[in-house]
Each structure stands twice: as C-alpha cells, then as structure tokens.
Amino acid sequence: MEIRRVGVCVKPEQPQLAELVRSLEKWLVERGLEAFPDPESGRWTEAIGQPRGELAHRVDLVVVLGGDGTLLAVARALGDQDVPILGVNLGTLGFLAEIAREDLFPSLEAVLAGRLRSEARMRLDVAVERDGAALGHYLALNDAVVSNTALSRLVRLETRADGEEVTTYHADGLIVATPTGSTAYSLSAGGPLVHPTLEALVLTPISPHTLTHRPLVLPPGCEVQVRVRDARGGKVHLTVDGQVGRELVTDDLVTVRRSARPTRLLVDPARSRFEVMRAKLRWGER
C-alpha cells in the first residue's frame, strides 16, 4: 500500500489540538507526503480544509484525531471509498481509535513501512421506507437502533430475517449491530461480544417486556426488516451509530443488510483483540 496523500480529520471544537495538527502536517511534508485536512483541522494548517466526503476521493490514508465517535463519523463520511483509517484515541475508551496520542508518529512510521495490518470491519446498509417510498439511506459501522424516546413507553417491532418472521419485540427498542458494534450499545443492553473481524448481525432487544427475548446472532447475509407496529403514543426514532437518523411512525419499515463495502482500520498486528478487550473492559481487575 503506497501512501502519498494523507487526510487529517479531527474532533470538532477542539482548539487544543491545533499544535498536534500542525506537527502532523509538518511531519508529513518533511517525508514528501501531501496533507489534506478536513475543514476543522484546516483551521490550523497551511492547506485548505476540504469536506470529508471529498477527501475520500483524494487520499490514500485518513488519520483521525479524536475518539470512537469521531472515527464513526469519518467512516460514514468516506462512504463507499476504500480508504484505510488510522484512529488516534484522544477520547476515553478507544475501541476503534486504538493508537495512543504519544504513539501517533511511530505508528505513521509503521504505516509507511507496511508494518500495520489493514483490518476489514463489516458495515451495515440501513434503509427506511414509508408506504413503499424511500425516506433515507445510511451506512453504519456500529449499529442501527430503533427505539422509543418517550418515557416509560414500549414499542412493538415486528422483525423478520430474510422474509421469515423472527418475533415481534415488545421493548424499549431493538439494536442491530455489527461485530464491531458489539462492544457499544449492544453490550450495554446485554448483547454478546463478537470478534470484530467476524461477519454477523447481532439483534439485541432493549429492555424487552418478555424475558425470553434474548440477543440473537444471525449470518451476515441475512436481510433484517424491522417494522414499527405500535409506537404506543411515543416518539420512535432510528439512530445510526448514535449520531444520525430520523423519526419513525407506525408502519415505517427499517431494512438492514450487510454493506458491500467494509471499513478498513489499520491496527498493530502485535496487539491481539483479546489484549484490547482486556485493556478496555478491564478484565481481570478486582
């Protein structure tokens, strides 16, 4: 993988990152590489900032300075472009943005030397229909969540997999997660941990009224359809990766399937997934 052009994306409204962004641009230029900042990081560089969607067509690598939320937003903005992402964790948990701030430049050296592994992460295509008409389309790296935002209100969600009835969930909502997203909201709702390099769909009900409604793991090729059957007077929303989405009404249909284009994350091959989970989830600590 030849790297000549590097996109730089940062978490918005973080002026304390100005010096780091300038140092990164200087480091890249000194090695004969071109730096392409997004509008936020472009405030502090010599180059003019460009929308993230445009960067996807111009760069060979994207460096994300922020936390998991920033990386999710960048991955979505890159769309279907096959551009690897190096995530530098400036947040708290850092399941996706694994590189520590102090390891930024050694990690970039490793990228240029071909020592980091490109890890494909399954994504979801999420479509919304109302009365047979398309309302929206989204890409998700973590999850798609249909939930009721009204206080103490259940929602009925008729759920099918490849056209076959699964069940109708009476719950606060339903999470359809990727293996990458199994460590996010799905985990908080009692879902299983799934190795992030696998491909599968994880269905996790949120506070189901029926205790026998348990999380369900489906093959990656399944098409999952969730129809809102009764909002029970509350407001029902689709939320994608916790960041974008729309309000739903009774009989709206949400269809979730595996995206043909995964997200590629650059990771240290010497660091196992279990090491990451031990560190982030604090396994073994008393």
C-alpha positions as CSV (number, residue, x, y, z in Angstrom):
1,M,0.0,0.0,0.0
2,E,1.7,3.2,-1.2
3,I,0.9,6.3,0.8
4,R,1.4,9.6,-0.9
5,R,-1.7,11.7,0.2
6,V,-2.9,11.7,3.8
7,G,-6.2,13.1,5.0
8,V,-6.4,14.6,8.5
9,C,-9.7,14.7,10.4
10,V,-10.2,15.9,13.9
11,K,-12.9,16.1,16.5
12,P,-14.8,19.4,16.1
13,E,-14.4,22.3,18.6
14,Q,-11.1,21.1,20.0
15,P,-8.7,24.1,19.7
16,Q,-6.2,22.3,22.0
17,L,-5.4,20.0,19.0
18,A,-4.0,22.9,16.9
19,E,-0.4,22.2,17.8
20,L,-0.8,18.5,17.2
21,V,-2.3,19.1,13.8
22,R,0.4,21.5,12.8
23,S,3.1,19.0,14.0
24,L,1.4,16.2,12.0
25,E,1.3,18.4,8.8
26,K,5.0,19.3,9.2
27,W,5.9,15.6,9.8
28,L,4.1,14.5,6.6
29,V,5.6,17.3,4.4
30,E,9.1,16.5,5.7
31,R,8.6,13.0,4.3
32,G,7.4,14.1,0.9
33,L,3.7,13.4,1.6
34,E,0.7,15.7,1.0
35,A,-1.6,16.6,3.9
36,F,-5.3,17.1,3.1
37,P,-7.1,18.4,6.2
38,D,-10.8,18.4,6.8
39,P,-12.5,21.8,7.5
40,E,-11.9,21.6,11.2
41,S,-8.2,20.7,11.1
42,G,-7.7,23.1,8.1
43,R,-8.2,26.0,10.5
44,W,-4.7,25.3,11.8
45,T,-2.8,24.2,8.7
46,E,-1.3,25.7,5.6
47,A,-3.6,23.6,3.4
48,I,-7.2,24.5,2.8
49,G,-9.7,22.2,4.6
50,Q,-12.0,20.0,2.4
51,P,-15.2,18.2,3.2
52,R,-14.6,14.6,4.4
53,G,-16.6,13.2,1.6
54,E,-14.2,14.8,-0.9
55,L,-11.1,13.7,1.0
56,A,-12.2,10.1,0.4
57,H,-11.6,10.5,-3.3
58,R,-8.2,12.2,-3.0
59,V,-6.2,10.5,-0.2
60,D,-4.5,7.1,0.4
61,L,-4.9,7.2,4.1
62,V,-7.0,9.1,6.7
63,V,-5.7,9.9,10.1
64,V,-8.4,10.5,12.7
65,L,-7.6,12.5,15.8
66,G,-10.4,12.1,18.3
67,G,-12.3,9.3,19.9
68,D,-14.5,6.5,18.7
69,G,-17.3,8.9,17.9
70,T,-15.1,10.9,15.6
71,L,-13.9,7.8,13.8
72,L,-17.5,6.6,13.3
73,A,-18.4,10.0,11.7
74,V,-15.4,9.9,9.4
75,A,-16.1,6.3,8.4
76,R,-19.6,7.3,7.4
77,A,-18.4,10.4,5.5
78,L,-15.9,8.3,3.5
79,G,-18.9,6.4,2.1
80,D,-18.0,3.6,-0.3
81,Q,-14.4,4.7,-0.8
82,D,-11.9,2.0,0.1
83,V,-9.6,4.3,2.2
84,P,-7.8,2.9,5.3
85,I,-8.2,4.8,8.6
86,L,-5.7,5.2,11.4
87,G,-7.5,6.1,14.5
88,V,-5.7,8.1,17.3
89,N,-7.5,8.0,20.6
90,L,-7.9,11.4,22.2
91,G,-11.2,10.3,23.9
92,T,-11.9,7.9,26.7
93,L,-12.5,4.3,25.7
94,G,-10.9,4.0,22.3
95,F,-12.2,0.6,21.0
96,L,-11.9,1.9,17.4
97,A,-9.3,4.6,17.7
98,E,-6.7,2.3,19.3
99,I,-3.5,4.4,18.8
100,A,-2.5,6.4,21.8
101,R,-1.6,10.1,21.2
102,E,2.1,9.5,22.1
103,D,2.2,6.7,19.5
104,L,1.0,8.8,16.6
105,F,4.3,9.3,14.8
106,P,5.8,5.9,15.5
107,S,2.5,4.4,14.1
108,L,2.7,6.5,11.0
109,E,6.3,5.3,10.5
110,A,5.0,1.8,10.8
111,V,2.3,2.5,8.2
112,L,4.8,3.8,5.7
113,A,7.0,0.7,6.3
114,G,4.0,-1.6,5.8
115,R,4.1,-2.9,9.4
116,L,0.5,-2.2,10.3
117,R,-2.3,-4.6,9.3
118,S,-5.4,-3.5,7.4
119,E,-8.4,-5.0,9.2
120,A,-11.8,-5.1,7.3
121,R,-14.8,-4.2,9.5
122,M,-18.2,-5.1,8.3
123,R,-20.7,-2.3,7.9
124,L,-24.5,-2.1,7.6
125,D,-26.6,-0.6,4.9
126,V,-29.7,0.8,6.5
127,A,-32.8,1.9,4.5
128,V,-36.1,3.5,5.7
129,E,-39.4,3.2,3.9
130,R,-42.8,4.7,4.5
131,D,-45.8,3.5,2.5
132,G,-43.3,1.9,0.0
133,A,-41.4,5.2,-0.6
134,A,-37.7,5.5,0.4
135,L,-37.1,8.0,3.2
136,G,-33.4,7.6,3.8
137,H,-30.3,5.5,3.5
138,Y,-27.4,5.3,6.0
139,L,-24.1,3.5,6.5
140,A,-23.4,2.1,10.0
141,L,-20.1,0.8,11.3
142,N,-21.5,0.1,14.8
143,D,-25.3,-0.2,14.8
144,A,-28.7,0.8,13.8
145,V,-31.2,1.3,16.7
146,V,-34.9,1.6,16.6
147,S,-36.1,2.9,19.9
148,N,-38.9,4.7,21.7
149,T,-37.8,8.0,23.2
150,A,-40.9,8.6,25.2
151,L,-40.7,8.0,28.9
152,S,-41.9,4.6,30.1
153,R,-43.4,3.6,26.7
154,L,-42.9,0.3,24.9
155,V,-42.8,-0.1,21.2
156,R,-43.9,-3.1,19.1
157,L,-41.3,-4.0,16.5
158,E,-42.2,-6.8,14.0
159,T,-38.9,-8.3,13.0
160,R,-38.1,-10.6,10.0
161,A,-34.9,-12.2,8.7
162,D,-34.9,-13.0,5.0
163,G,-38.6,-12.6,5.0
164,E,-39.2,-15.1,7.8
165,E,-40.8,-14.0,11.0
166,V,-38.4,-13.8,13.9
167,T,-40.7,-12.3,16.5
168,T,-42.5,-9.1,17.5
169,Y,-40.4,-7.4,20.2
170,H,-42.3,-5.5,22.9
171,A,-39.4,-3.4,24.3
172,D,-37.9,0.0,24.6
173,G,-36.2,-0.8,21.2
174,L,-34.0,-3.1,19.1
175,I,-30.4,-2.8,18.2
176,V,-29.0,-4.3,15.0
177,A,-25.2,-4.3,15.5
178,T,-22.1,-5.4,13.6
179,P,-19.4,-7.3,15.4
180,T,-17.5,-4.0,15.7
181,G,-20.6,-2.5,17.4
182,S,-21.0,-5.5,19.7
183,T,-18.8,-3.6,22.2
184,A,-21.0,-0.5,22.1
185,Y,-24.7,0.0,22.8
186,S,-25.4,-3.7,22.2
187,L,-23.1,-4.7,25.0
188,S,-24.7,-2.2,27.4
189,A,-28.1,-3.8,26.6
190,G,-26.8,-7.3,27.4
191,G,-25.7,-8.4,23.9
192,P,-22.7,-10.8,23.3
193,L,-19.2,-9.8,22.5
194,V,-18.3,-10.8,18.9
195,H,-14.8,-10.8,17.5
196,P,-14.6,-7.7,15.3
197,T,-13.1,-9.4,12.3
198,L,-16.1,-11.8,12.0
199,E,-19.2,-11.0,9.9
200,A,-22.6,-11.4,11.6
201,L,-25.7,-9.4,12.6
202,V,-26.4,-9.1,16.3
203,L,-30.0,-8.4,17.3
204,T,-30.3,-7.1,20.9
205,P,-33.6,-6.1,22.3
206,I,-33.5,-3.1,24.7
207,S,-35.3,-3.8,28.0
208,P,-37.8,-6.4,26.5
209,H,-41.1,-6.9,28.3
210,T,-40.8,-10.6,27.7
211,L,-37.7,-12.1,29.4
212,T,-37.4,-14.9,26.9
213,H,-36.5,-12.3,24.2
214,R,-32.7,-12.8,24.2
215,P,-30.0,-11.4,21.9
216,L,-29.8,-13.3,18.6
217,V,-26.8,-13.7,16.2
218,L,-27.6,-14.1,12.5
219,P,-25.5,-14.9,9.4
220,P,-24.0,-11.9,7.7
221,G,-26.0,-12.4,4.5
222,C,-29.4,-12.0,6.3
223,E,-31.6,-9.1,5.5
224,V,-33.3,-7.9,8.7
225,Q,-36.6,-6.0,8.4
226,V,-38.0,-4.1,11.4
227,R,-41.5,-2.6,11.1
228,V,-42.9,-0.3,13.7
229,R,-46.2,-1.8,14.6
230,D,-47.3,0.4,17.5
231,A,-45.5,3.4,18.9
232,R,-47.9,3.5,21.8
233,G,-48.2,7.2,21.8
234,G,-44.5,7.8,22.0
235,K,-41.8,9.0,19.6
236,V,-39.9,6.3,17.8
237,H,-36.5,7.0,16.2
238,L,-34.0,5.3,14.1
239,T,-30.4,6.2,15.2
240,V,-27.4,5.1,13.2
241,D,-24.0,4.9,15.1
242,G,-25.6,7.1,17.8
243,Q,-25.2,10.1,15.5
244,V,-27.7,10.4,12.7
245,G,-31.2,9.1,11.9
246,R,-34.8,10.1,11.7
247,E,-38.1,9.9,13.5
248,L,-40.4,7.0,12.6
249,V,-44.1,6.5,12.7
250,T,-46.3,3.4,12.9
251,D,-45.8,1.0,9.9
252,D,-42.4,2.5,8.9
253,L,-40.0,-0.2,7.7
254,V,-36.3,-0.3,8.5
255,T,-34.2,-2.7,6.4
256,V,-30.7,-3.6,7.5
257,R,-28.3,-5.7,5.5
258,R,-24.5,-6.1,5.2
259,S,-22.8,-3.4,3.2
260,A,-20.8,-4.4,0.2
261,R,-18.0,-2.1,1.4
262,P,-16.4,-2.7,4.8
263,T,-14.4,0.0,6.7
264,R,-10.7,-0.7,6.8
265,L,-8.9,0.1,10.1
266,L,-5.1,0.0,10.5
267,V,-4.1,-2.0,13.6
268,D,-0.9,-3.2,15.2
269,P,-0.6,-6.9,14.3
270,A,1.4,-7.5,17.5
271,R,-1.7,-6.5,19.6
272,S,-4.4,-9.1,19.8
273,R,-8.1,-8.4,20.0
274,F,-8.1,-10.0,23.4
275,E,-5.5,-7.6,24.6
276,V,-7.6,-4.7,23.5
277,M,-10.7,-6.1,25.3
278,R,-8.7,-6.8,28.5
279,A,-7.5,-3.3,28.5
280,K,-10.7,-1.5,27.5
281,L,-13.1,-3.7,29.6
282,R,-10.7,-4.1,32.4
283,W,-11.0,-7.9,32.5
284,G,-9.2,-9.5,35.4
285,E,-9.3,-6.4,37.6
286,R,-10.8,-6.6,41.1
